[in-house]
Amino acid sequence: MIGISLREKISKFFTYTILVITAIFVLYPVIWIITGSLNPGDSLFSTSLIPDSLSLKHYVYLFNETDYLNWYKNTLKIAFWNMILSTFLVVTAAYAFSRFRFPGRKQGLMTMLVLQMFPGFMGMIAIYMLLLQLNLLDNHWGLILVYAGGSIPFNAWLVKGYFDGMPRSLEEAAKIDGASNVKIFYKIMMPLSKPILVFVAVTNFIGPWMDFIFARLVLRSSEKKTLAIGLFEMVTGRGNSEFTTFAAGAVLVAVPITILFFIFQDQLTDGLKAGANKG
């Protein structure tokens, strides 16, 4: 018993040590960026973890001297509509592949599986030409369609795995009562799929806040820029003179994402576990 107790203590010691080290590696850059954004200077090199004085001048500068608010609105608009459109496309596609048998189903699933193997930017030229022909370049809806289409392969497989784990007896009982497929989808499947729906919605909301490559490809005019483009251009060619302002912008970018994680953390955890177990 003593040996077992000693092994458990050693195991716990190493486990907590790894967790503490991981937490330090994760939190240190975050704390550095937050303190950097409050540093009165202009360079991150002069920033210390505990600065001598704090200032909000970089936040004030962002809203008064740059188009940060417009970038924020554009990103929020793209993220919101991408979340709505992507979730709808993913869930309807996943439901069809999970519950119906039709010609081309297996080939469609294999195609989506293979598409996940390739990085998204491989299709940049094709996306550019397609949006050019549709007159959707420098258009927020063009970018939303790119994000929504790109989210389907992986997320559809994830949600399909969740639907596959739900008993078919629920639908059969509803059909006996005269419910249509559409009614079953909205009245039975959707309420029971809340965790995976929240996970898909939140991940699709977060995507546009982080993306620079496709936003740079599609959007050109200054009034259409997103946060990633605006902040990048703000520090490009300025040496180290704007990095504390960049840090302030980065902190504000994290605000809506952090709020979403706090609100939906239980559903996100359940959705991730459900998709992993049943996918």
ChimeraX commands (.cxc) that place a marker at each C-alpha (Angstrom):
marker #1 position 0.00,0.00,0.00 radius 0.5
marker #1 position 2.89,2.28,0.82 radius 0.5
marker #1 position 4.46,1.56,-2.59 radius 0.5
marker #1 position 1.21,2.31,-4.39 radius 0.5
marker #1 position 0.74,5.51,-2.42 radius 0.5
marker #1 position 4.27,6.60,-3.28 radius 0.5
marker #1 position 3.74,5.89,-6.99 radius 0.5
marker #1 position 0.49,7.86,-6.93 radius 0.5
marker #1 position 2.23,10.80,-5.28 radius 0.5
marker #1 position 5.06,10.73,-7.82 radius 0.5
marker #1 position 2.54,10.46,-10.66 radius 0.5
marker #1 position 0.54,13.42,-9.32 radius 0.5
marker #1 position 3.74,15.42,-8.85 radius 0.5
marker #1 position 4.77,14.97,-12.48 radius 0.5
marker #1 position 1.21,15.57,-13.70 radius 0.5
marker #1 position 0.89,18.85,-11.83 radius 0.5
marker #1 position 4.40,19.88,-12.84 radius 0.5
marker #1 position 3.56,19.40,-16.52 radius 0.5
marker #1 position 0.27,21.29,-16.09 radius 0.5
marker #1 position 2.01,24.20,-14.36 radius 0.5
marker #1 position 4.70,24.40,-17.05 radius 0.5
marker #1 position 2.05,24.26,-19.78 radius 0.5
marker #1 position 0.04,27.00,-18.07 radius 0.5
marker #1 position 3.14,29.20,-17.86 radius 0.5
marker #1 position 3.89,28.73,-21.57 radius 0.5
marker #1 position 0.27,29.55,-22.46 radius 0.5
marker #1 position -0.31,32.47,-20.11 radius 0.5
marker #1 position 3.07,34.22,-20.36 radius 0.5
marker #1 position 2.56,35.55,-23.94 radius 0.5
marker #1 position -1.00,36.57,-23.09 radius 0.5
marker #1 position 0.09,38.53,-20.02 radius 0.5
marker #1 position 2.98,40.05,-22.01 radius 0.5
marker #1 position 0.62,41.29,-24.74 radius 0.5
marker #1 position -1.84,42.74,-22.20 radius 0.5
marker #1 position 0.88,44.58,-20.29 radius 0.5
marker #1 position 2.45,45.66,-23.59 radius 0.5
marker #1 position -0.85,47.20,-24.68 radius 0.5
marker #1 position -0.91,49.22,-21.44 radius 0.5
marker #1 position 2.73,50.32,-21.73 radius 0.5
marker #1 position 3.05,54.05,-22.51 radius 0.5
marker #1 position 5.96,53.40,-24.90 radius 0.5
marker #1 position 5.81,52.35,-28.55 radius 0.5
marker #1 position 8.06,49.30,-28.54 radius 0.5
marker #1 position 7.49,45.87,-27.05 radius 0.5
marker #1 position 11.25,45.61,-26.43 radius 0.5
marker #1 position 10.96,48.22,-23.70 radius 0.5
marker #1 position 7.93,46.44,-22.18 radius 0.5
marker #1 position 8.33,44.55,-18.95 radius 0.5
marker #1 position 5.96,42.03,-17.46 radius 0.5
marker #1 position 5.19,44.51,-14.68 radius 0.5
marker #1 position 5.45,48.00,-16.25 radius 0.5
marker #1 position 6.27,51.07,-14.19 radius 0.5
marker #1 position 3.13,52.85,-15.33 radius 0.5
marker #1 position -0.03,51.94,-17.21 radius 0.5
marker #1 position -1.73,53.88,-19.97 radius 0.5
marker #1 position -4.78,53.49,-22.19 radius 0.5
marker #1 position -3.39,55.80,-24.86 radius 0.5
marker #1 position -2.92,52.96,-27.37 radius 0.5
marker #1 position -6.60,52.04,-27.08 radius 0.5
marker #1 position -7.59,55.68,-27.50 radius 0.5
marker #1 position -5.25,55.99,-30.49 radius 0.5
marker #1 position -6.81,52.93,-32.14 radius 0.5
marker #1 position -10.32,54.37,-32.06 radius 0.5
marker #1 position -9.42,58.01,-32.73 radius 0.5
marker #1 position -6.56,57.83,-35.22 radius 0.5
marker #1 position -7.15,54.61,-37.17 radius 0.5
marker #1 position -10.05,52.78,-38.83 radius 0.5
marker #1 position -10.00,50.14,-36.10 radius 0.5
marker #1 position -13.72,50.47,-35.35 radius 0.5
marker #1 position -14.56,49.95,-39.03 radius 0.5
marker #1 position -12.25,46.91,-39.18 radius 0.5
marker #1 position -13.95,45.57,-36.06 radius 0.5
marker #1 position -17.44,46.03,-37.54 radius 0.5
marker #1 position -16.41,44.36,-40.80 radius 0.5
marker #1 position -14.91,41.37,-38.99 radius 0.5
marker #1 position -17.92,41.06,-36.70 radius 0.5
marker #1 position -20.27,41.14,-39.70 radius 0.5
marker #1 position -18.27,38.49,-41.59 radius 0.5
marker #1 position -17.92,36.29,-38.49 radius 0.5
marker #1 position -21.63,36.47,-37.65 radius 0.5
marker #1 position -22.93,35.66,-41.12 radius 0.5
marker #1 position -20.29,33.02,-41.63 radius 0.5
marker #1 position -21.43,31.40,-38.39 radius 0.5
marker #1 position -25.07,31.38,-39.51 radius 0.5
marker #1 position -24.44,30.19,-43.08 radius 0.5
marker #1 position -21.74,27.66,-42.20 radius 0.5
marker #1 position -23.76,26.08,-39.41 radius 0.5
marker #1 position -26.81,25.76,-41.67 radius 0.5
marker #1 position -24.83,24.21,-44.53 radius 0.5
marker #1 position -22.86,21.88,-42.28 radius 0.5
marker #1 position -25.85,20.62,-40.30 radius 0.5
marker #1 position -28.11,20.03,-43.31 radius 0.5
marker #1 position -25.31,18.28,-45.21 radius 0.5
marker #1 position -24.43,16.13,-42.20 radius 0.5
marker #1 position -28.07,15.18,-41.63 radius 0.5
marker #1 position -28.53,14.18,-45.26 radius 0.5
marker #1 position -25.37,12.05,-45.29 radius 0.5
marker #1 position -26.26,10.47,-41.95 radius 0.5
marker #1 position -29.92,9.65,-42.44 radius 0.5
marker #1 position -30.52,9.20,-46.17 radius 0.5
marker #1 position -29.14,6.76,-48.72 radius 0.5
marker #1 position -28.81,8.19,-52.22 radius 0.5
marker #1 position -26.59,7.69,-55.30 radius 0.5
marker #1 position -23.18,9.30,-54.83 radius 0.5
marker #1 position -23.40,9.35,-51.02 radius 0.5
marker #1 position -20.29,7.26,-50.44 radius 0.5
marker #1 position -18.33,9.17,-53.11 radius 0.5
marker #1 position -19.44,12.47,-51.58 radius 0.5
marker #1 position -18.24,11.41,-48.13 radius 0.5
marker #1 position -14.91,10.23,-49.51 radius 0.5
marker #1 position -14.48,13.48,-51.42 radius 0.5
marker #1 position -15.04,15.52,-48.26 radius 0.5
marker #1 position -12.61,13.26,-46.39 radius 0.5
marker #1 position -9.91,13.73,-49.04 radius 0.5
marker #1 position -10.47,17.49,-49.20 radius 0.5
marker #1 position -9.52,17.73,-45.54 radius 0.5
marker #1 position -6.04,16.49,-46.39 radius 0.5
marker #1 position -5.16,19.58,-48.45 radius 0.5
marker #1 position -4.43,23.03,-47.01 radius 0.5
marker #1 position -7.04,25.62,-47.92 radius 0.5
marker #1 position -4.64,28.02,-49.61 radius 0.5
marker #1 position -4.00,25.45,-52.37 radius 0.5
marker #1 position -7.25,26.62,-53.91 radius 0.5
marker #1 position -6.47,30.33,-53.73 radius 0.5
marker #1 position -6.11,30.83,-57.49 radius 0.5
marker #1 position -9.34,28.94,-58.21 radius 0.5
marker #1 position -11.17,30.89,-55.50 radius 0.5
marker #1 position -9.86,34.17,-56.87 radius 0.5
marker #1 position -10.95,33.35,-60.44 radius 0.5
marker #1 position -14.36,32.12,-59.26 radius 0.5
marker #1 position -15.04,35.24,-57.20 radius 0.5
marker #1 position -13.82,37.39,-60.10 radius 0.5
marker #1 position -16.33,35.77,-62.45 radius 0.5
marker #1 position -19.11,36.16,-59.88 radius 0.5
marker #1 position -18.13,39.80,-59.29 radius 0.5
marker #1 position -17.63,39.05,-55.59 radius 0.5
marker #1 position -14.05,40.27,-55.21 radius 0.5
marker #1 position -13.66,43.00,-52.61 radius 0.5
marker #1 position -17.03,41.95,-51.25 radius 0.5
marker #1 position -17.71,40.69,-47.75 radius 0.5
marker #1 position -20.19,38.13,-49.04 radius 0.5
marker #1 position -17.53,36.70,-51.32 radius 0.5
marker #1 position -15.32,36.11,-48.29 radius 0.5
marker #1 position -18.23,34.69,-46.29 radius 0.5
marker #1 position -18.95,32.18,-49.07 radius 0.5
marker #1 position -15.28,31.13,-49.11 radius 0.5
marker #1 position -15.30,30.54,-45.35 radius 0.5
marker #1 position -18.68,28.77,-45.41 radius 0.5
marker #1 position -17.70,26.45,-48.25 radius 0.5
marker #1 position -14.37,25.65,-46.67 radius 0.5
marker #1 position -15.93,24.70,-43.36 radius 0.5
marker #1 position -18.19,22.01,-44.79 radius 0.5
marker #1 position -15.84,18.99,-45.25 radius 0.5
marker #1 position -14.43,18.72,-41.72 radius 0.5
marker #1 position -17.48,19.93,-39.80 radius 0.5
marker #1 position -19.93,17.84,-41.83 radius 0.5
marker #1 position -17.98,14.71,-40.94 radius 0.5
marker #1 position -17.95,15.77,-37.30 radius 0.5
marker #1 position -21.68,16.45,-37.11 radius 0.5
marker #1 position -22.50,13.35,-39.19 radius 0.5
marker #1 position -20.70,11.27,-36.56 radius 0.5
marker #1 position -22.90,12.87,-33.90 radius 0.5
marker #1 position -26.09,12.20,-35.87 radius 0.5
marker #1 position -25.03,8.60,-36.50 radius 0.5
marker #1 position -24.99,8.03,-32.75 radius 0.5
marker #1 position -28.59,9.16,-32.29 radius 0.5
marker #1 position -31.20,6.37,-32.26 radius 0.5
marker #1 position -33.30,6.06,-35.42 radius 0.5
marker #1 position -36.26,5.01,-33.29 radius 0.5
marker #1 position -36.89,8.69,-32.51 radius 0.5
marker #1 position -37.44,9.49,-36.18 radius 0.5
marker #1 position -39.43,6.33,-36.79 radius 0.5
marker #1 position -41.78,7.20,-33.93 radius 0.5
marker #1 position -42.20,10.72,-35.28 radius 0.5
marker #1 position -42.93,9.40,-38.80 radius 0.5
marker #1 position -45.61,7.13,-37.41 radius 0.5
marker #1 position -47.20,10.28,-35.92 radius 0.5
marker #1 position -47.12,11.88,-39.36 radius 0.5
marker #1 position -44.07,14.14,-39.04 radius 0.5
marker #1 position -42.22,15.05,-42.24 radius 0.5
marker #1 position -38.46,14.86,-42.64 radius 0.5
marker #1 position -38.18,18.63,-42.32 radius 0.5
marker #1 position -40.24,18.64,-39.12 radius 0.5
marker #1 position -38.17,15.79,-37.67 radius 0.5
marker #1 position -35.00,17.69,-38.52 radius 0.5
marker #1 position -36.06,20.93,-36.80 radius 0.5
marker #1 position -38.21,19.56,-33.96 radius 0.5
marker #1 position -36.24,16.48,-32.92 radius 0.5
marker #1 position -32.72,16.40,-34.30 radius 0.5
marker #1 position -31.82,20.05,-33.73 radius 0.5
marker #1 position -32.78,20.25,-30.02 radius 0.5
marker #1 position -30.94,17.01,-29.33 radius 0.5
marker #1 position -27.83,18.22,-31.15 radius 0.5
marker #1 position -27.30,21.44,-29.21 radius 0.5
marker #1 position -23.72,20.67,-28.02 radius 0.5
marker #1 position -22.35,19.90,-31.49 radius 0.5
marker #1 position -24.30,22.81,-33.03 radius 0.5
marker #1 position -22.80,25.24,-30.53 radius 0.5
marker #1 position -19.33,23.85,-31.18 radius 0.5
marker #1 position -19.70,24.25,-34.96 radius 0.5
marker #1 position -21.22,27.73,-34.63 radius 0.5
marker #1 position -18.54,29.04,-32.27 radius 0.5
marker #1 position -15.63,27.62,-34.28 radius 0.5
marker #1 position -17.04,29.17,-37.45 radius 0.5
marker #1 position -17.47,32.49,-35.66 radius 0.5
marker #1 position -13.86,32.44,-34.48 radius 0.5
marker #1 position -12.37,31.56,-37.89 radius 0.5
marker #1 position -12.69,34.99,-39.59 radius 0.5
marker #1 position -11.14,36.76,-36.58 radius 0.5
marker #1 position -7.95,34.76,-37.07 radius 0.5
marker #1 position -7.70,34.58,-40.85 radius 0.5
marker #1 position -5.41,36.81,-42.84 radius 0.5
marker #1 position -4.67,34.89,-46.07 radius 0.5
marker #1 position -8.16,34.69,-47.59 radius 0.5
marker #1 position -9.18,38.10,-46.29 radius 0.5
marker #1 position -6.09,39.60,-47.98 radius 0.5
marker #1 position -6.91,37.71,-51.19 radius 0.5
marker #1 position -10.54,38.82,-51.44 radius 0.5
marker #1 position -10.70,42.27,-49.83 radius 0.5
marker #1 position -8.82,45.21,-51.35 radius 0.5
marker #1 position -10.43,48.54,-50.50 radius 0.5
marker #1 position -9.69,50.21,-47.18 radius 0.5
marker #1 position -13.34,50.39,-46.11 radius 0.5
marker #1 position -13.73,46.59,-46.49 radius 0.5
marker #1 position -10.67,45.58,-44.47 radius 0.5
marker #1 position -10.91,43.17,-41.56 radius 0.5
marker #1 position -8.99,43.34,-38.31 radius 0.5
marker #1 position -6.27,40.96,-39.47 radius 0.5
marker #1 position -5.51,43.05,-42.56 radius 0.5
marker #1 position -5.81,46.40,-40.79 radius 0.5
marker #1 position -3.57,45.46,-37.88 radius 0.5
marker #1 position -0.98,43.86,-40.15 radius 0.5
marker #1 position -0.78,46.91,-42.39 radius 0.5
marker #1 position -0.60,49.15,-39.33 radius 0.5
marker #1 position 2.73,47.62,-38.24 radius 0.5
marker #1 position 4.15,46.77,-41.68 radius 0.5
marker #1 position 7.12,48.98,-42.53 radius 0.5
marker #1 position 6.93,50.88,-39.25 radius 0.5
marker #1 position 9.86,49.14,-37.54 radius 0.5
marker #1 position 8.90,48.67,-33.90 radius 0.5
marker #1 position 6.97,51.90,-33.57 radius 0.5
marker #1 position 3.42,50.52,-33.53 radius 0.5
marker #1 position 3.69,47.17,-31.77 radius 0.5
marker #1 position 2.21,48.33,-28.48 radius 0.5
marker #1 position -0.77,49.70,-30.43 radius 0.5
marker #1 position -0.91,46.39,-32.27 radius 0.5
marker #1 position -0.97,44.66,-28.87 radius 0.5
marker #1 position -3.94,46.81,-27.81 radius 0.5
marker #1 position -5.77,45.81,-31.00 radius 0.5
marker #1 position -4.97,42.14,-30.40 radius 0.5
marker #1 position -6.35,42.31,-26.86 radius 0.5
marker #1 position -9.65,43.76,-28.13 radius 0.5
marker #1 position -9.84,41.03,-30.80 radius 0.5
marker #1 position -9.77,38.42,-28.05 radius 0.5
marker #1 position -12.70,39.96,-26.15 radius 0.5
marker #1 position -15.68,38.52,-28.11 radius 0.5
marker #1 position -14.00,35.14,-28.48 radius 0.5
marker #1 position -13.27,34.95,-24.76 radius 0.5
marker #1 position -16.86,35.90,-23.93 radius 0.5
marker #1 position -18.17,33.17,-26.23 radius 0.5
marker #1 position -15.93,30.59,-24.59 radius 0.5
marker #1 position -17.13,31.60,-21.12 radius 0.5
marker #1 position -20.79,31.48,-22.13 radius 0.5
marker #1 position -20.68,28.22,-24.09 radius 0.5
marker #1 position -17.81,26.37,-22.41 radius 0.5
marker #1 position -20.03,23.48,-21.28 radius 0.5
marker #1 position -21.59,23.00,-24.72 radius 0.5
marker #1 position -18.18,23.34,-26.40 radius 0.5
marker #1 position -16.71,20.65,-24.20 radius 0.5
marker #1 position -19.70,18.35,-24.69 radius 0.5
marker #1 position -19.73,18.95,-28.44 radius 0.5
marker #1 position -16.02,18.26,-28.82 radius 0.5
marker #1 position -16.25,15.07,-26.76 radius 0.5
marker #1 position -19.37,13.90,-28.61 radius 0.5
marker #1 position -17.84,14.55,-32.03 radius 0.5
marker #1 position -14.62,12.80,-31.05 radius 0.5
marker #1 position -16.35,9.77,-29.57 radius 0.5
marker #1 position -18.97,9.26,-32.25 radius 0.5
marker #1 position -17.02,10.54,-35.28 radius 0.5
marker link #1:1,2 radius 0.2
marker link #1:2,3 radius 0.2
marker link #1:3,4 radius 0.2
marker link #1:4,5 radius 0.2
marker link #1:5,6 radius 0.2
marker link #1:6,7 radius 0.2
marker link #1:7,8 radius 0.2
marker link #1:8,9 radius 0.2
marker link #1:9,10 radius 0.2
marker link #1:10,11 radius 0.2
marker link #1:11,12 radius 0.2
marker link #1:12,13 radius 0.2
marker link #1:13,14 radius 0.2
marker link #1:14,15 radius 0.2
marker link #1:15,16 radius 0.2
marker link #1:16,17 radius 0.2
marker link #1:17,18 radius 0.2
marker link #1:18,19 radius 0.2
marker link #1:19,20 radius 0.2
marker link #1:20,21 radius 0.2
marker link #1:21,22 radius 0.2
marker link #1:22,23 radius 0.2
marker link #1:23,24 radius 0.2
marker link #1:24,25 radius 0.2
marker link #1:25,26 radius 0.2
marker link #1:26,27 radius 0.2
marker link #1:27,28 radius 0.2
marker link #1:28,29 radius 0.2
marker link #1:29,30 radius 0.2
marker link #1:30,31 radius 0.2
marker link #1:31,32 radius 0.2
marker link #1:32,33 radius 0.2
marker link #1:33,34 radius 0.2
marker link #1:34,35 radius 0.2
marker link #1:35,36 radius 0.2
marker link #1:36,37 radius 0.2
marker link #1:37,38 radius 0.2
marker link #1:38,39 radius 0.2
marker link #1:39,40 radius 0.2
marker link #1:40,41 radius 0.2
marker link #1:41,42 radius 0.2
marker link #1:42,43 radius 0.2
marker link #1:43,44 radius 0.2
marker link #1:44,45 radius 0.2
marker link #1:45,46 radius 0.2
marker link #1:46,47 radius 0.2
marker link #1:47,48 radius 0.2
marker link #1:48,49 radius 0.2
marker link #1:49,50 radius 0.2
marker link #1:50,51 radius 0.2
marker link #1:51,52 radius 0.2
marker link #1:52,53 radius 0.2
marker link #1:53,54 radius 0.2
marker link #1:54,55 radius 0.2
marker link #1:55,56 radius 0.2
marker link #1:56,57 radius 0.2
marker link #1:57,58 radius 0.2
marker link #1:58,59 radius 0.2
marker link #1:59,60 radius 0.2
marker link #1:60,61 radius 0.2
marker link #1:61,62 radius 0.2
marker link #1:62,63 radius 0.2
marker link #1:63,64 radius 0.2
marker link #1:64,65 radius 0.2
marker link #1:65,66 radius 0.2
marker link #1:66,67 radius 0.2
marker link #1:67,68 radius 0.2
marker link #1:68,69 radius 0.2
marker link #1:69,70 radius 0.2
marker link #1:70,71 radius 0.2
marker link #1:71,72 radius 0.2
marker link #1:72,73 radius 0.2
marker link #1:73,74 radius 0.2
marker link #1:74,75 radius 0.2
marker link #1:75,76 radius 0.2
marker link #1:76,77 radius 0.2
marker link #1:77,78 radius 0.2
marker link #1:78,79 radius 0.2
marker link #1:79,80 radius 0.2
marker link #1:80,81 radius 0.2
marker link #1:81,82 radius 0.2
marker link #1:82,83 radius 0.2
marker link #1:83,84 radius 0.2
marker link #1:84,85 radius 0.2
marker link #1:85,86 radius 0.2
marker link #1:86,87 radius 0.2
marker link #1:87,88 radius 0.2
marker link #1:88,89 radius 0.2
marker link #1:89,90 radius 0.2
marker link #1:90,91 radius 0.2
marker link #1:91,92 radius 0.2
marker link #1:92,93 radius 0.2
marker link #1:93,94 radius 0.2
marker link #1:94,95 radius 0.2
marker link #1:95,96 radius 0.2
marker link #1:96,97 radius 0.2
marker link #1:97,98 radius 0.2
marker link #1:98,99 radius 0.2
marker link #1:99,100 radius 0.2
marker link #1:100,101 radius 0.2
marker link #1:101,102 radius 0.2
marker link #1:102,103 radius 0.2
marker link #1:103,104 radius 0.2
marker link #1:104,105 radius 0.2
marker link #1:105,106 radius 0.2
marker link #1:106,107 radius 0.2
marker link #1:107,108 radius 0.2
marker link #1:108,109 radius 0.2
marker link #1:109,110 radius 0.2
marker link #1:110,111 radius 0.2
marker link #1:111,112 radius 0.2
marker link #1:112,113 radius 0.2
marker link #1:113,114 radius 0.2
marker link #1:114,115 radius 0.2
marker link #1:115,116 radius 0.2
marker link #1:116,117 radius 0.2
marker link #1:117,118 radius 0.2
marker link #1:118,119 radius 0.2
marker link #1:119,120 radius 0.2
marker link #1:120,121 radius 0.2
marker link #1:121,122 radius 0.2
marker link #1:122,123 radius 0.2
marker link #1:123,124 radius 0.2
marker link #1:124,125 radius 0.2
marker link #1:125,126 radius 0.2
marker link #1:126,127 radius 0.2
marker link #1:127,128 radius 0.2
marker link #1:128,129 radius 0.2
marker link #1:129,130 radius 0.2
marker link #1:130,131 radius 0.2
marker link #1:131,132 radius 0.2
marker link #1:132,133 radius 0.2
marker link #1:133,134 radius 0.2
marker link #1:134,135 radius 0.2
marker link #1:135,136 radius 0.2
marker link #1:136,137 radius 0.2
marker link #1:137,138 radius 0.2
marker link #1:138,139 radius 0.2
marker link #1:139,140 radius 0.2
marker link #1:140,141 radius 0.2
marker link #1:141,142 radius 0.2
marker link #1:142,143 radius 0.2
marker link #1:143,144 radius 0.2
marker link #1:144,145 radius 0.2
marker link #1:145,146 radius 0.2
marker link #1:146,147 radius 0.2
marker link #1:147,148 radius 0.2
marker link #1:148,149 radius 0.2
marker link #1:149,150 radius 0.2
marker link #1:150,151 radius 0.2
marker link #1:151,152 radius 0.2
marker link #1:152,153 radius 0.2
marker link #1:153,154 radius 0.2
marker link #1:154,155 radius 0.2
marker link #1:155,156 radius 0.2
marker link #1:156,157 radius 0.2
marker link #1:157,158 radius 0.2
marker link #1:158,159 radius 0.2
marker link #1:159,160 radius 0.2
marker link #1:160,161 radius 0.2
marker link #1:161,162 radius 0.2
marker link #1:162,163 radius 0.2
marker link #1:163,164 radius 0.2
marker link #1:164,165 radius 0.2
marker link #1:165,166 radius 0.2
marker link #1:166,167 radius 0.2
marker link #1:167,168 radius 0.2
marker link #1:168,169 radius 0.2
marker link #1:169,170 radius 0.2
marker link #1:170,171 radius 0.2
marker link #1:171,172 radius 0.2
marker link #1:172,173 radius 0.2
marker link #1:173,174 radius 0.2
marker link #1:174,175 radius 0.2
marker link #1:175,176 radius 0.2
marker link #1:176,177 radius 0.2
marker link #1:177,178 radius 0.2
marker link #1:178,179 radius 0.2
marker link #1:179,180 radius 0.2
marker link #1:180,181 radius 0.2
marker link #1:181,182 radius 0.2
marker link #1:182,183 radius 0.2
marker link #1:183,184 radius 0.2
marker link #1:184,185 radius 0.2
marker link #1:185,186 radius 0.2
marker link #1:186,187 radius 0.2
marker link #1:187,188 radius 0.2
marker link #1:188,189 radius 0.2
marker link #1:189,190 radius 0.2
marker link #1:190,191 radius 0.2
marker link #1:191,192 radius 0.2
marker link #1:192,193 radius 0.2
marker link #1:193,194 radius 0.2
marker link #1:194,195 radius 0.2
marker link #1:195,196 radius 0.2
marker link #1:196,197 radius 0.2
marker link #1:197,198 radius 0.2
marker link #1:198,199 radius 0.2
marker link #1:199,200 radius 0.2
marker link #1:200,201 radius 0.2
marker link #1:201,202 radius 0.2
marker link #1:202,203 radius 0.2
marker link #1:203,204 radius 0.2
marker link #1:204,205 radius 0.2
marker link #1:205,206 radius 0.2
marker link #1:206,207 radius 0.2
marker link #1:207,208 radius 0.2
marker link #1:208,209 radius 0.2
marker link #1:209,210 radius 0.2
marker link #1:210,211 radius 0.2
marker link #1:211,212 radius 0.2
marker link #1:212,213 radius 0.2
marker link #1:213,214 radius 0.2
marker link #1:214,215 radius 0.2
marker link #1:215,216 radius 0.2
marker link #1:216,217 radius 0.2
marker link #1:217,218 radius 0.2
marker link #1:218,219 radius 0.2
marker link #1:219,220 radius 0.2
marker link #1:220,221 radius 0.2
marker link #1:221,222 radius 0.2
marker link #1:222,223 radius 0.2
marker link #1:223,224 radius 0.2
marker link #1:224,225 radius 0.2
marker link #1:225,226 radius 0.2
marker link #1:226,227 radius 0.2
marker link #1:227,228 radius 0.2
marker link #1:228,229 radius 0.2
marker link #1:229,230 radius 0.2
marker link #1:230,231 radius 0.2
marker link #1:231,232 radius 0.2
marker link #1:232,233 radius 0.2
marker link #1:233,234 radius 0.2
marker link #1:234,235 radius 0.2
marker link #1:235,236 radius 0.2
marker link #1:236,237 radius 0.2
marker link #1:237,238 radius 0.2
marker link #1:238,239 radius 0.2
marker link #1:239,240 radius 0.2
marker link #1:240,241 radius 0.2
marker link #1:241,242 radius 0.2
marker link #1:242,243 radius 0.2
marker link #1:243,244 radius 0.2
marker link #1:244,245 radius 0.2
marker link #1:245,246 radius 0.2
marker link #1:246,247 radius 0.2
marker link #1:247,248 radius 0.2
marker link #1:248,249 radius 0.2
marker link #1:249,250 radius 0.2
marker link #1:250,251 radius 0.2
marker link #1:251,252 radius 0.2
marker link #1:252,253 radius 0.2
marker link #1:253,254 radius 0.2
marker link #1:254,255 radius 0.2
marker link #1:255,256 radius 0.2
marker link #1:256,257 radius 0.2
marker link #1:257,258 radius 0.2
marker link #1:258,259 radius 0.2
marker link #1:259,260 radius 0.2
marker link #1:260,261 radius 0.2
marker link #1:261,262 radius 0.2
marker link #1:262,263 radius 0.2
marker link #1:263,264 radius 0.2
marker link #1:264,265 radius 0.2
marker link #1:265,266 radius 0.2
marker link #1:266,267 radius 0.2
marker link #1:267,268 radius 0.2
marker link #1:268,269 radius 0.2
marker link #1:269,270 radius 0.2
marker link #1:270,271 radius 0.2
marker link #1:271,272 radius 0.2
marker link #1:272,273 radius 0.2
marker link #1:273,274 radius 0.2
marker link #1:274,275 radius 0.2
marker link #1:275,276 radius 0.2
marker link #1:276,277 radius 0.2
marker link #1:277,278 radius 0.2
marker link #1:278,279 radius 0.2
view
